[in-house]
Amino acid sequence: MAFKFVKGTYKFHDEPNFNYQINRWVSFGDLPVEDVKCAAGRIKDLNDWKREFMALADKAGISGDVHKQAIYYRAVDFFLPYSDPQKLTIYNKLVGLLRESYKEYFENGSIIEKEVDYDGIKLPVYCVPNLNKMASKGTIVLTGGFDCYKEELIPVMIYFAQKGFDFYYFEGPGQGEVLQKYRYPMTYQWELPVKAVLDALGLNGITLIGLSLGGYLAPRAAVNEPRIKRVIAWGTMYDFYKVVSSRRGLGLELFINVMTALRMSTVFNFIVGMKMKKDAYTYWGIDHGMHVMGVNSPYKYFRKLRLFNTKKISHEIKQDFLLLAGSQDHFCDIKHFYKQSEKLTNVRTFTGRIFTASEHAENHCQFGNLQLVLDVMIRWIEGI
């Protein structure tokens, strides 16, 4: 099966976060742009989002298009609050449909499923051996970030394997199945799950790719894990706390900084709670964040975010390093790219790449042109 990576970014919605996520699903699902654009025009809040994408999922189901139905359900799931009684049902539907869509890879052994023991739970791993029938070009391990599922990234895994790499993807604490099944929260000490995976699978001399928040997780693991030889930050995440706290304006950012520094939890929770009631994206971000981090208040969430940065460890990274960024990333300011670049003073080699709008890759993680960013990674690994 040859994947069609859709190229292009579109203006679907005035809200940058809604617009980005819609582009993300169009990119992964080859969704009909006009149908999605009409639905987006009726979206004003999270309730509208659920209604419109549920309707599109139902329509795809009636037509028998399993893959598109799965991606529409993924869109529903993304902004669905954890308090919604359909949350787990939607998750199970989208996972089941994606597995059905890609069943040939599971049936013919292209994807081998394994589990790795970790602190009393099991970390799921997709193992995708080199598929080009020639000598392997090396071993790649991909770690996701704050909100991706292993099933939706199967096209990326197969693409690398078809290019001659042995590829592994694992879900760690706070991610995907581990979060849904065990409610096991995310850890900033990402070297721990990485070590567990490398130990269990006997891997060495790997390239570790970190997607989105993985742009922090992968460099963090590299500091403490010598079996990692190359690091790719697929998304610059120099300071995750700064990224999140700055998303809704300077005033709210200053408030967050002062309240968390002074540990004024009661006032913080009240004010942020009011903001969550008025702002759909703020509500989703903090609701999702608390769940991922395993905390029960906005204050505790932001306190924990302070642990997720490379400011004090970037200089300790000694591997070959590829840093990727989008010129118009609505989530991570391009300044983080330059700050991270300046701090990587002891890497073996450094390569930075900023993708632009003319390449349809200006967004966070380049979801407007996936094939381009994957090819850039492959050429870099081959060159190193």
Residue pairs with C-beta under 8 A, 6 or more apart in sequence:
1 104
1 105
1 158
3 155
3 158
3 159
4 30
5 27
5 155
5 369
5 370
5 371
5 374
6 26
6 27
6 30
6 370
7 360
7 368
7 369
7 371
7 372
8 360
8 368
8 369
9 23
9 357
9 360
9 362
9 363
9 368
10 22
10 23
10 26
10 33
10 37
11 19
12 18
12 19
12 22
12 23
12 36
12 37
12 40
13 19
13 22
13 40
13 43
15 280
15 281
16 330
17 281
17 330
18 40
18 43
18 49
18 281
19 40
20 330
20 331
20 363
20 364
20 367
21 75
21 78
21 79
22 36
22 40
22 75
23 363
23 367
23 368
24 367
25 31
25 36
25 71
25 72
25 74
25 75
26 33
26 36
27 367
27 368
27 370
28 71
28 74
28 152
28 155
28 367
28 370
29 67
29 68
29 70
29 71
29 72
29 74
30 67
30 68
31 68
31 71
31 72
35 56
35 59
36 56
39 52
39 53
39 55
39 56
40 52
42 48
42 52
43 49
43 52
45 280
46 79
46 80
46 81
46 280
46 283
46 284
49 75
49 76
49 79
49 280
50 76
50 79
50 80
50 84
53 72
53 73
53 75
53 76
54 72
54 76
56 72
56 75
57 69
57 72
57 73
57 76
60 68
60 69
60 72
61 69
66 97
66 100
66 101
67 97
67 98
67 101
69 97
70 93
70 94
70 97
70 98
70 100
70 101
71 152
73 90
73 93
73 94
73 97
74 94
74 98
74 149
74 152
76 90
76 94
77 87
77 90
77 91
77 94
78 147
79 280
79 284
80 86
80 87
80 90
81 87
81 283
81 284
81 287
82 287
82 288
82 291
83 287
88 180
91 180
94 149
94 151
95 149
95 151
98 149
98 151
98 152
98 154
99 106
99 151
102 111
102 151
102 154
104 110
105 111
105 128
105 154
105 158
106 113
110 128
110 129
110 131
110 158
110 161
111 126
111 127
111 128
111 154
111 157
111 158
112 126
112 127
112 128
112 129
113 124
113 125
113 126
113 127
114 124
114 125
114 127
114 200
114 201
115 122
115 123
115 124
115 125
116 122
116 123
116 125
116 170
116 196
116 197
116 200
116 201
117 123
117 196
117 200
118 172
118 173
118 192
118 193
118 196
119 184
121 178
121 182
121 184
123 170
123 171
123 172
123 178
123 193
123 196
123 197
124 150
124 170
124 171
124 176
124 177
124 178
125 168
125 169
125 170
125 197
125 201
126 150
126 154
126 157
126 168
126 169
126 170
127 166
127 167
127 168
127 201
128 157
128 158
128 160
128 161
128 166
128 167
128 168
128 169
129 161
129 166
129 167
130 136
130 137
130 161
130 164
130 165
130 166
131 158
131 161
131 162
131 164
132 161
132 162
132 163
132 164
134 164
135 164
136 164
136 165
136 166
137 163
137 164
137 165
137 381
137 382
138 165
138 166
138 205
138 206
138 207
138 381
139 165
139 166
139 167
139 168
139 203
139 205
139 206
139 207
140 160
140 165
140 166
140 167
140 168
140 206
140 207
140 208
140 209
140 381
141 167
141 168
141 169
141 170
141 194
141 197
141 198
141 203
141 206
141 207
141 208
141 209
142 153
142 156
142 157
142 167
142 168
142 169
142 208
142 209
142 210
142 211
142 214
143 169
143 170
143 172
143 190
143 194
143 208
143 209
143 210
143 211
143 214
143 217
143 218
143 221
144 150
144 153
144 169
144 171
144 175
144 176
144 211
144 212
144 213
144 214
145 175
145 210
145 211
145 212
145 213
145 214
145 215
145 217
145 235
145 237
146 174
146 186
146 212
146 213
146 288
146 289
146 292
147 212
147 288
147 292
148 175
148 176
148 211
148 212
149 171
149 176
149 177
150 169
150 170
150 171
150 176
150 177
153 169
153 211
155 370
156 370
156 374
157 167
157 169
159 371
159 374
160 167
160 374
160 378
161 167
163 378
165 378
165 381
168 197
168 201
168 203
170 193
170 197
171 177
171 178
172 178
172 186
172 187
172 190
172 193
172 194
172 217
173 179
173 184
173 185
173 186
173 187
173 193
174 184
174 185
174 186
174 187
174 292
174 293
174 294
175 186
175 292
178 184
179 185
179 291
179 292
183 294
184 294
185 292
185 293
185 294
185 295
186 292
186 293
186 294
187 193
188 220
188 304
188 307
188 308
189 220
190 216
190 217
190 218
190 220
190 221
191 220
191 221
191 223
191 224
191 225
194 208
194 221
194 225
194 228
195 224
195 225
197 203
198 204
198 206
198 225
198 227
203 227
204 227
205 227
205 229
206 227
206 228
206 229
206 230
207 228
207 229
207 230
207 231
207 232
207 381
208 218
208 221
208 222
208 228
208 230
208 231
208 232
209 218
209 232
209 234
209 377
210 216
210 217
210 218
210 219
210 231
210 232
210 233
210 234
210 235
210 237
211 234
211 235
211 365
212 234
212 235
212 237
212 364
212 365
213 235
213 237
213 240
213 308
214 233
214 234
214 235
214 237
215 233
215 234
215 235
215 236
215 237
215 332
216 237
216 238
216 240
216 308
216 309
216 310
217 237
218 231
218 232
218 233
219 231
219 233
219 310
219 313
219 314
219 317
219 321
220 310
220 313
221 228
222 228
222 231
222 317
222 318
222 319
223 313
223 316
223 317
228 319
229 319
229 320
230 319
230 320
230 321
230 322
230 381
230 384
231 317
231 319
231 320
231 321
231 322
232 321
232 322
232 324
232 377
232 380
233 321
233 322
233 323
233 324
233 340
234 324
234 365
234 373
234 377
235 324
235 325
235 329
235 332
235 364
235 365
236 323
236 324
236 325
236 329
236 332
236 336
236 337
236 340
237 243
237 308
237 310
237 332
237 336
238 309
238 310
238 311
238 314
238 336
238 337
238 339
238 340
238 343
239 308
239 309
239 310
239 311
239 336
239 339
240 305
240 308
240 309
241 302
241 305
241 306
241 308
241 309
242 309
242 336
243 331
243 332
243 333
243 336
244 285
244 289
244 302
244 305
245 252
245 253
245 256
245 257
245 302
245 305
246 253
246 333
247 281
247 282
247 285
247 331
248 275
248 279
248 281
248 282
252 275
255 271
256 268
256 272
256 302
258 264
259 265
259 267
259 268
259 271
259 299
260 268
260 299
260 302
260 303
260 306
265 297
265 299
265 300
268 298
268 299
268 302
269 297
269 298
269 299
272 282
272 286
272 298
272 299
273 298
275 282
276 282
276 283
276 286
276 287
276 298
277 283
286 298
286 301
289 301
289 305
290 296
290 297
290 298
290 300
290 301
293 300
293 301
293 304
293 305
295 301
295 304
310 317
310 340
310 343
311 343
314 340
314 343
314 344
314 345
315 343
315 344
315 345
315 346
316 346
317 344
317 346
317 347
318 346
318 347
318 348
319 347
319 348
320 347
320 348
320 349
320 384
321 344
321 347
321 348
321 349
321 350
321 351
322 351
322 352
322 353
322 377
322 380
323 337
323 340
323 341
323 344
323 350
323 351
323 352
323 353
324 352
324 353
324 355
324 366
324 373
324 376
324 377
325 332
325 334
325 336
325 337
325 352
325 353
325 354
325 355
326 354
326 355
326 361
326 362
326 363
326 364
326 365
326 366
327 334
327 354
327 355
327 356
327 357
327 362
328 357
328 362
328 363
329 362
329 363
329 364
330 363
330 364
331 364
332 364
334 354
337 352
337 354
341 350
341 352
344 350
349 384
351 380
353 376
355 361
355 362
355 366
355 369
355 372
355 373
356 362
359 369
359 372
360 368
360 369
360 372
361 368
361 369
361 372
361 373
362 368
365 373
366 372
366 373
